[in-house]
Each structure stands twice: as structure tokens, then as C-alpha cells.
Amino acid sequence: MALSPLLSRYDHVLLDLDGCVWVGGVCTPGAPEAIAELRRSGKTIAFLTNNARRSPEEFVRQLWALGLRASLEEVVTVGGAIQHVLAVRDKPPRVYVIGSPAIFRHVTDSGARIVNATALETEADVVVVAGHDDLHFSELRAATQAVLSGAELIGAGRDRTFPMQDGLWPGTGAIIAALEYATGSAARIVGKPDAQIFLTALDRLGPGSTLVVGDRLDSDLAGAAAAGLDGAIVLTGVTDRYQAEAAIEPAPVAIAENLHSLIVR
């Protein structure tokens, strides 16, 4: 087993998780061997995800459970990007949160005050939205009222769906679309395809040429382009070959059936 000529050109590889490394918690074919070959070849790696359901520590545990060696420093999540955006404000904001416990923790760690289940819900300065499995209409109602009263709307991404073993599930983008339609406001997106999450990863990895590998044209490939990076598409997630081959501005530098066939020759 040896590294493909394409991967030999790069120092760093940024890997999407859902639809690229795994689908529904099951590794895509040959992914552990491919990632091990990257490490044997001296490539540095970061795992990037718009999945806001878990903390970085939980992602590290899942990677190890699947036989994929990973450190906390190598995992860059959209929750961390949200925490950064809130932390750099002049004054800690009042925040209404739609999201998993991991997102609540990131917001708390930013120094912001969470106003969920208080009399200040509709007086929030910011509404943070990230997809989670227990979404309730009452969350959409409170977020709508807060945004209509002047709160800024911040979203973890615009992914319409994400791949699971039983098919596609609604993503954060579906929730964002509902709130934008209800309020007439446009959300600020801090996950992919925004460049910030990629730049955060590059800051950890240092100088060198970088390839982004993902399964989505609208977030992985577009986000790579926004950060000035090359992007490759694997067909184990939401993008099929026809869509990948038709992509222009940006176009992928490579299209592969899966991560293993992209990385290993």
C-alpha cells in the first residue's frame, strides 16, 4: 500500500467526518487504512465537522472506537467556531440556543449568558442555531420572537441534510431556513462553507500545502475555495458523480468513490 500521487503533493489533509470518514457512525470502506497511510507518509491531519451534536472530546472517542487514531487538537468543530465568535465580543451577549448539550457548553465557555427557559428568551442579543435530535416547535417559536425583537441569528451551517445509515436526515440548514423565512432575517454562518473553520485548522497545522476532502459541494468544496485551498470530493455522502463532475467555480481537484481510493494507490 502506498500514497496516491495526488496526496503526495500535499503536506496537510483536512478531512470531513460525516459522509467522508464515516456514515452514521460506520467507517466508509477502507477509511481506517487510508488515514493510517496518511500518517505513515508524514502527512498531518485535521478532522473538520459541521456536526454540532457532539463535543470535540466525543468525536475523539468515536474516532478511537472505530480504530482511527486522533487527538483533541486534530478535531475542529463548528461548536468551537461559534464559541470564538461569541468570545471576541466587547460585552458578553445574552444568547438563546437551539442545539445539543455540546453547543450549550461552547456558548457557556465563551462567557455568554444563556437565556433559555428564562423570562429573557425573547430579549436575547443572539440566537445560536445548530441541529440536534430533539428539536421542538417551542424552540423555533422562541427563536423567531427573539430575532423579530432584534437578536442576531448565528447558524452552525447551511447543510440541508447529512447522511445516516438509513438515508439523509435534515441538517442545520433546514432549521436556519425556517427561521430566516419566519423572520425575514439572514443568518450569519460560522461553519462550512465559511472560511473560518478551515483557517482555524490551518492555524493548528502550520505552513504547508493543504487538501480538503469532503462529500459536499456546497460546504466542503465551497468552504475550501473560500479559504484558498484545493478540495476533493468523495462519493460516499450526499454528492453523486454526475454532480461532482459538473461542478465548476470551484471544481474539485479529484473525485473518488471513497476516501481509500482517493488516498491509496
MARVO-281237 format. One line per 4 residues: number of its first residue (from 1); for each residue x, y, z of N, C-alpha, C. Coordinates in pm, whole numbers, plus 50000, padded with zeros to 5 digits. Atoms other than C-alpha are relative to their C-alpha. Layout:
BEGIN
NUM = X Y Z X Y Z X Y Z ~ ...
END
This chain:
BEGIN
1 = 50086 49880 50000 50000 50000 50000 50089 50124 50000 ~ 49923 49876 50009 50130 50345 49908 49906 50116 49975 ~ 50079 49878 50018 50007 50701 49894 49980 50030 49852 ~ 50027 49965 50139 49842 50815 49570 50083 50121 49959
5 = 49924 49884 50046 50029 51069 49353 49935 50132 50039 ~ 50068 49876 49962 49763 51332 49430 50036 50039 50143 ~ 49974 49968 49859 49813 51310 49807 50146 50030 50027 ~ 49859 49973 49983 50189 51317 49767 50034 50148 49983
9 = 49976 49857 50025 50157 51682 49662 49972 50087 50121 ~ 50047 49917 49889 50018 51799 49997 50069 49963 50132 ~ 49944 50020 49867 50158 51845 50347 49892 49968 50102 ~ 50109 50013 49905 49823 51863 50530 49874 49951 49928
13 = 50128 50046 50054 49485 51694 50477 49892 50030 50103 ~ 50115 49968 49915 49160 51830 50622 49885 49909 49958 ~ 50100 50103 50031 48901 51552 50641 49866 50034 50062 ~ 50136 49994 49950 48527 51596 50669 49968 49866 50066
17 = 50036 50124 49932 48368 51339 50900 49877 49934 49939 ~ 50124 50061 50049 48001 51274 50807 50002 49991 49847 ~ 50005 50021 50144 47983 51123 50459 50135 49980 49936 ~ 49865 50015 50054 48360 51107 50417 50077 49894 50078
21 = 49933 50098 49914 48525 50927 50710 49901 49893 50045 ~ 50101 50095 49956 48201 50767 50829 49862 50042 49952 ~ 50142 49974 50026 47830 50742 50758 49921 49934 50113 ~ 50078 50053 49889 47605 50705 51061 50083 49925 50102
25 = 49915 50065 49900 47899 50607 51281 50069 49876 49952 ~ 49931 50114 50059 48023 50332 51047 50100 50052 49898 ~ 49896 49951 50090 48352 50390 50864 49965 49972 49853 ~ 50009 50026 50143 48340 50430 50488 50107 49898 49963
29 = 49909 50111 50032 48520 50144 50308 50147 50042 49997 ~ 49856 49977 50001 48891 50141 50386 50047 50129 50066 ~ 49960 49872 49942 48888 50472 50575 50111 49985 50105 ~ 49891 50012 49900 49100 50349 50873 50136 49976 49935
33 = 49874 50028 50068 49367 50211 50639 50051 50123 49926 ~ 49960 49880 50074 49367 50529 50429 50059 50105 50093 ~ 49951 49899 49905 49410 50757 50731 50132 49955 50061 ~ 49873 50052 49950 49683 50531 50869 50112 50021 49899
37 = 49899 49978 50104 49865 50559 50536 50041 50146 49993 ~ 49965 49858 49994 49846 50938 50555 50101 50025 50112 ~ 49910 49980 49886 50013 50925 50896 50137 49936 49972 ~ 49873 50068 50030 50279 50675 50783 50082 50082 49900
41 = 49932 49920 50102 50358 50909 50494 50039 50138 50050 ~ 49956 49873 49941 50416 51201 50729 49905 50116 49978 ~ 50098 49892 50019 50102 51397 50642 49936 50035 50135 ~ 50075 49960 49881 49939 51600 50917 49854 50012 49964
45 = 50143 50018 50024 49564 51565 50956 49920 50085 50097 ~ 50101 49944 49911 49269 51757 51094 49864 49949 49953 ~ 50135 50044 50029 48909 51641 51114 49908 50120 50021 ~ 50089 49885 49993 48653 51916 51038 49856 49953 49990
49 = 50140 50041 50007 48282 51890 51100 49904 50114 50031 ~ 50113 49913 49970 47963 52096 51085 49901 49931 50092 ~ 50088 50075 49911 47802 51828 51302 50012 50059 50140 ~ 49997 49931 49871 47708 52016 51619 49942 49917 50113
53 = 50065 50083 49899 47563 51724 51809 50096 49951 50109 ~ 49903 50054 49905 47886 51624 51986 50110 50101 50028 ~ 49885 49918 49963 48176 51788 52164 50124 49945 49931 ~ 49875 50053 50056 48533 51759 52032 50046 49873 50071
57 = 49959 50120 49925 48605 51508 52310 49921 49877 49957 ~ 50083 50113 50044 48314 51291 52197 50041 49952 49861 ~ 49953 50040 50134 48438 51297 51837 50130 49921 50010 ~ 49874 50073 49982 48784 51188 51953 49972 49858 50047
61 = 50034 50134 49950 48631 50897 52146 49940 49914 49890 ~ 50059 50078 50108 48427 50793 51844 50105 49957 49898 ~ 49895 50035 50095 48729 50805 51616 50084 49884 50053 ~ 49922 50109 49942 48930 50585 51854 49919 49871 50001
65 = 50084 50120 49995 48635 50346 51890 49992 49931 49865 ~ 50005 50056 50135 48639 50298 51514 50139 49962 49948 ~ 49865 50037 50041 49013 50232 51507 50075 50111 49931 ~ 49937 49885 50064 49107 50581 51394 50070 50084 50107
69 = 49924 49922 49902 49385 50742 51599 49976 50148 49978 ~ 50027 49857 50012 49306 51107 51672 50025 50067 50133 ~ 49981 49920 49880 49396 51379 51920 49897 50111 50003 ~ 50095 49890 49987 49177 51658 52053 50041 50118 49913
73 = 49951 49888 50081 49395 51912 51872 49966 49982 49852 ~ 50028 50027 50141 49312 51742 51541 49853 50016 49963 ~ 50144 49991 50026 48934 51783 51575 49956 50146 50009 ~ 50046 49860 50007 48790 52119 51467 49851 49997 49972
77 = 50145 50007 50012 48416 52155 51524 49940 50139 49981 ~ 50072 49874 50015 48163 52421 51438 49966 50060 50134 ~ 50026 49948 49867 48088 52449 51809 50114 50089 50049 ~ 49885 49918 49965 48440 52579 51864 50001 50132 49926
81 = 50007 49876 50077 48390 52833 51586 49895 50094 50058 ~ 50105 49919 49936 48067 52955 51750 50054 50060 50129 ~ 49943 49950 49874 48247 52985 52084 50093 50118 49974 ~ 49907 49891 50033 48517 53201 51923 49926 50127 49961
85 = 50075 49882 50046 48265 53432 51755 49935 50073 50116 ~ 50065 49938 49884 48084 53493 52084 50103 50058 50097 ~ 49901 49960 49899 48400 53525 52295 50069 50131 49967 ~ 49925 49880 50038 48553 53812 52095 49916 50127 50006
89 = 50085 49882 49990 48260 54047 52154 50042 50088 50118 ~ 49962 49905 49895 48313 54359 52364 49926 49971 50131 ~ 50083 50026 49883 48032 54258 52600 49937 49862 49986 ~ 50062 50134 50010 47913 53903 52681 49852 50011 49964
93 = 50140 49988 50041 47582 53864 52496 49907 49906 50074 ~ 50104 50092 49956 47256 53710 52610 49964 49915 49879 ~ 50013 50090 50114 47208 53403 52392 49887 49900 50022 ~ 50097 50109 50004 46911 53183 52310 50059 49892 49909
97 = 49932 50109 50070 47042 52843 52198 49903 49894 49952 ~ 50060 50123 50054 46895 52580 51969 50117 49909 49967 ~ 49887 50088 50026 47137 52290 51983 50014 49891 50103 ~ 49971 50113 49911 47282 51989 52158 50068 50051 50127
101 = 49926 49961 49880 47438 51992 52506 50141 50051 49969 ~ 49865 49953 50037 47777 52036 52334 49998 50146 49961 ~ 50009 49859 50039 47664 52367 52183 49972 50088 50120 ~ 50024 49924 49877 47528 52486 52517 50133 50020 50075
105 = 49873 49988 49929 47871 52415 52666 50093 50099 49931 ~ 49916 49905 50073 48052 52605 52391 49954 50144 50024 ~ 50052 49865 49975 47825 52906 52441 50035 50045 50142 ~ 49964 49968 49862 47878 52895 52818 50149 50031 50012
109 = 49855 49980 49992 48255 52865 52772 50045 50130 49934 ~ 49966 49872 50063 48251 53178 52555 49983 50117 50097 ~ 50029 49893 49906 48137 53379 52858 49862 50060 49983 ~ 50134 49948 50025 47791 53445 52716 49902 49947 50105
113 = 50107 50041 49908 47474 53420 52925 49889 49933 49920 ~ 50109 50072 50068 47223 53158 52809 49868 50037 50066 ~ 50128 49953 49946 46864 53280 52846 49886 49902 49974 ~ 50104 50101 50019 46675 52961 52754 49926 49977 50132
117 = 50085 50030 49884 46383 52891 52992 50004 50109 50105 ~ 50009 49885 49909 46401 53239 53144 49906 50102 49938 ~ 50088 49894 50050 46187 53550 53109 50067 50084 49893 ~ 49924 49920 50096 46461 53694 52886 50017 49933 49864
121 = 49984 50072 50127 46425 53443 52600 49985 50091 49879 ~ 50028 49917 50117 46276 53695 52360 50079 50129 50001 ~ 49915 49882 49994 46522 53964 52472 50146 49964 49977 ~ 49863 50043 50029 46830 53769 52362 50066 50095 49901
125 = 49922 49922 50096 47105 53956 52182 50036 49916 49877 ~ 49957 50092 50105 47196 53649 51977 49917 49872 50011 ~ 50059 50134 50007 47016 53332 51867 50101 49911 49928 ~ 49906 50096 50058 47257 53042 51804 49922 49876 49960
129 = 50076 50115 50052 47122 52758 51589 50095 49893 49949 ~ 49926 50117 50046 47275 52413 51545 49907 49880 50011 ~ 50092 50112 50003 47088 52098 51452 50020 49904 50116 ~ 49993 50104 49897 47004 51846 51725 49877 49912 49987
133 = 50099 50104 50025 46787 51539 51752 49867 50023 50069 ~ 50122 49980 49923 46525 51673 51994 49937 50138 49974 ~ 50056 49869 50035 46419 51991 51811 49849 50003 50027 ~ 50140 49985 49965 46083 52120 51936 49948 50132 49945
137 = 50058 49878 50054 45844 52378 51794 50018 50119 50094 ~ 49985 49890 49905 45877 52582 52112 50135 50070 49982 ~ 49869 49938 50027 46245 52640 52024 49992 50094 49880 ~ 50017 49915 50118 46151 52775 51682 49919 50125 50035
141 = 50083 49886 49961 45886 52997 51840 50081 50103 50077 ~ 49921 49906 49921 46122 53149 52098 50107 50067 49916 ~ 49896 49943 50086 46400 53197 51841 49941 50102 49904 ~ 50067 49906 50091 46159 53362 51597 49968 50131 50070
145 = 50036 49878 49926 46036 53605 51860 50123 50081 50037 ~ 49876 49928 49964 46391 53690 51969 50059 50072 49879 ~ 49945 49937 50121 46508 53759 51613 49912 50117 49955 ~ 50089 49890 50037 46200 53969 51538 50014 50119 50095
149 = 49977 49892 49903 46286 54170 51852 50140 50060 49988 ~ 49870 49939 50025 46636 54241 51718 50120 49912 50022 ~ 49886 50087 49977 46855 53941 51803 50069 49964 49869 ~ 49923 50048 50115 47133 53843 51563 49984 49849 49990
153 = 50017 50143 50024 47088 53498 51407 50132 49941 49951 ~ 49873 50064 50034 47403 53281 51401 49975 49851 49983 ~ 50023 50140 50029 47400 52937 51242 50128 49921 49987 ~ 49884 50089 50007 47635 52640 51251 50029 49951 49859
157 = 49978 50043 50137 47599 52575 50878 49871 50003 49920 ~ 50118 50004 50087 47365 52555 50580 49978 49863 49938 ~ 50023 50134 50054 47383 52182 50518 49852 49964 50012 ~ 50142 50035 49999 47029 52085 50418 49977 49864 50066
161 = 50013 50136 49949 47086 51722 50512 50138 49950 50041 ~ 49874 50071 49978 47352 51486 50642 49971 49851 49993 ~ 50025 50142 50028 47397 51116 50562 50005 49915 50126 ~ 50004 50103 49895 47297 50843 50807 49978 49866 49932
165 = 50009 50132 50061 47278 50469 50755 49863 49972 49938 ~ 50133 50023 50055 46902 50481 50691 49959 50107 49899 ~ 50030 49896 50097 46925 50777 50450 50037 50138 50052 ~ 49966 49864 49963 46951 51155 50469 49909 50052 50111
169 = 50075 49935 49893 46845 51343 50783 50007 50151 49980 ~ 49995 49854 50013 46756 51716 50799 50119 50057 50076 ~ 49885 49937 49938 47058 51931 50875 49967 50135 50060 ~ 50018 49868 49940 47110 52264 51048 49942 50098 49901
173 = 50050 49907 50102 47039 52442 50720 49849 50002 49989 ~ 50146 50006 50006 46678 52325 50731 49938 50085 50111 ~ 50050 49918 49888 46629 52491 51072 50026 50148 49972 ~ 49966 49862 50035 46807 52807 50959 49902 50054 49897
177 = 50092 49956 50104 46584 52823 50652 49863 50034 50058 ~ 50129 49974 49937 46271 52804 50868 50001 50133 50075 ~ 49992 49875 49923 46388 53088 51094 50019 50121 49910 ~ 49983 49889 50094 46501 53305 50805 49867 50033 49932
181 = 50130 49977 50065 46165 53258 50637 49902 50064 50097 ~ 50093 49947 49901 45976 53331 50958 50030 50144 50037 ~ 49961 49868 49950 46173 53644 51043 50039 50099 49893 ~ 49950 49911 50105 46292 53784 50711 50144 50043 50023
185 = 49861 49967 49969 46644 53796 50858 50094 49897 49937 ~ 49898 50090 50053 46962 53646 50715 50095 49959 50111 ~ 49911 50051 49895 47174 53427 50941 50146 50021 49962 ~ 49855 50005 50017 47546 53464 50987 50043 49855 50021
189 = 49957 50139 49992 47700 53122 50919 50148 49995 50038 ~ 49861 50007 49956 48019 53031 51104 50064 49864 49972 ~ 49944 50129 50041 48061 52668 50995 50027 49999 49851 ~ 49983 50012 50144 48139 52539 50648 49870 50041 49929
193 = 49885 49965 50083 48130 52693 50386 50073 50128 50039 ~ 49921 49886 49956 48256 52991 50586 50146 49956 50014 ~ 49858 50035 49999 48636 53002 50569 50056 49979 50140 ~ 49938 49994 49868 48687 53041 50945 50037 49863 50056
197 = 49972 50132 49943 48668 52673 51041 50123 49938 49935 ~ 49881 50048 50070 48930 52590 50776 50125 50074 50048 ~ 49887 49920 49954 49155 52874 50890 50040 49962 50142 ~ 49971 50048 49865 49125 52753 51249 50085 49872 49993
201 = 49923 50123 50017 49251 52412 51136 50142 50030 49951 ~ 49868 49968 50054 49538 52564 50937 50088 50064 50106 ~ 49924 49939 49892 49642 52768 51238 50062 49895 50091 ~ 49948 50109 49917 49689 52442 51429 50106 49920 49926
205 = 49911 50086 50076 49872 52265 51147 50128 50069 49957 ~ 49882 49928 50043 50114 52537 51043 50011 50011 49849 ~ 49985 49977 50145 50251 52626 50697 50008 49869 49922 ~ 49993 50115 50088 50231 52388 50403 49880 49993 49909
209 = 50110 50016 50094 50011 52287 50112 49894 49909 50060 ~ 50110 50067 49931 49667 52160 50213 49892 49955 49902 ~ 50113 50053 50075 49395 51942 50061 49883 49978 50094 ~ 50124 50025 49928 49036 51941 50186 49927 49884 49932
213 = 50075 50113 50056 48842 51615 50140 49864 49995 50067 ~ 50135 50007 49946 48465 51603 50180 49904 49941 49900 ~ 50102 50061 50086 48140 51480 50033 49900 50100 49946 ~ 50100 49900 50037 47955 51809 49979 50062 50111 49915
217 = 49956 49887 50083 47992 52065 49702 49973 50133 50069 ~ 50045 49872 49946 47805 52336 49895 50069 50041 50129 ~ 49933 49963 49876 48004 52321 50218 50148 49963 49996 ~ 49860 50041 49999 48326 52119 50184 50079 50065 49886
221 = 49928 49946 50115 48428 52225 49833 49995 50153 49998 ~ 50013 49854 49999 48292 52580 49856 50079 50061 50115 ~ 49925 49950 49886 48446 52625 50201 50150 49995 49976 ~ 49858 50008 50035 48784 52504 50079 50039 50115 49909
225 = 49971 49890 50093 48770 52757 49796 50002 50134 50072 ~ 50005 49875 49924 48673 53035 50039 50128 50021 50080 ~ 49876 49991 49923 48987 52954 50239 50124 49993 49912 ~ 49887 50005 50092 49204 52937 49926 50067 49865 49991
229 = 49943 50134 49997 49251 52560 49943 49942 49912 49889 ~ 50051 50100 50093 49217 52270 49700 49901 49910 50071 ~ 50099 50089 49943 48922 52040 49753 49976 49878 49912 ~ 50034 50124 50070 48848 51679 49658 49867 49949 50053
233 = 50132 50050 49964 48509 51508 49662 50001 49847 49998 ~ 50024 50145 49997 48431 51151 49770 49849 49977 49988 ~ 50139 50026 50037 48104 50988 49667 49927 49912 50101 ~ 50061 50083 49896 48015 50818 49997 49895 50077 50081
237 = 50096 49918 49927 47790 51104 50118 49886 50045 49913 ~ 50118 49946 50067 47541 51336 49950 50021 50032 49853 ~ 49972 49960 50139 47714 51414 49618 50021 49877 49913 ~ 49977 50111 50092 47690 51176 49323 50101 50042 49893
241 = 49894 49973 50097 47939 51150 49037 49957 50106 49898 ~ 50046 49901 50099 47728 51349 48790 50011 50141 50057 ~ 49991 49869 49937 47703 51640 49034 50145 50045 50018 ~ 49860 49966 49977 48073 51626 49117 50071 50038 49871
245 = 49934 49972 50127 48183 51617 48754 49948 50128 49936 ~ 50058 49877 50055 47951 51908 48670 50042 50124 50077 ~ 49965 49886 49914 48092 52129 48947 50108 50087 49936 ~ 49902 49902 50048 48273 52444 48834 49998 50118 50096
249 = 49989 49879 49918 48395 52751 49018 49942 49982 50141 ~ 49877 50077 50023 48515 52573 49219 49972 49860 49945 ~ 50004 50139 50042 48585 52238 49061 50092 49920 50091 ~ 49911 50082 49916 48729 51953 49268 50127 49962 49926
253 = 49876 50045 50062 49090 51859 49204 49997 49849 49977 ~ 50015 50143 50020 48980 51495 49228 49862 49957 50046 ~ 50126 50063 49961 48666 51280 49254 50030 49852 50020 ~ 49970 50141 49971 48684 50936 49416 49878 49931 50059
257 = 50111 50077 49946 48444 50660 49510 49995 50008 50151 ~ 49994 49993 49854 48561 50677 49871 50137 50053 50041 ~ 49875 49944 49949 48840 50808 50093 50119 49911 49969 ~ 49890 50093 50024 49051 50495 50050 50049 50010 49857
261 = 49957 49995 50140 49053 50511 49670 50062 50134 49963 ~ 49937 49871 50023 49146 50880 49684 50144 50002 50053 ~ 49873 49986 49928 49437 50836 49924 50102 49892 49963 ~ 49909 50115 50019 49584 50493 49846 49997 49953 49856
265 = 49995 50056 50136 49702 50360 49512 50024 49851 50003
END
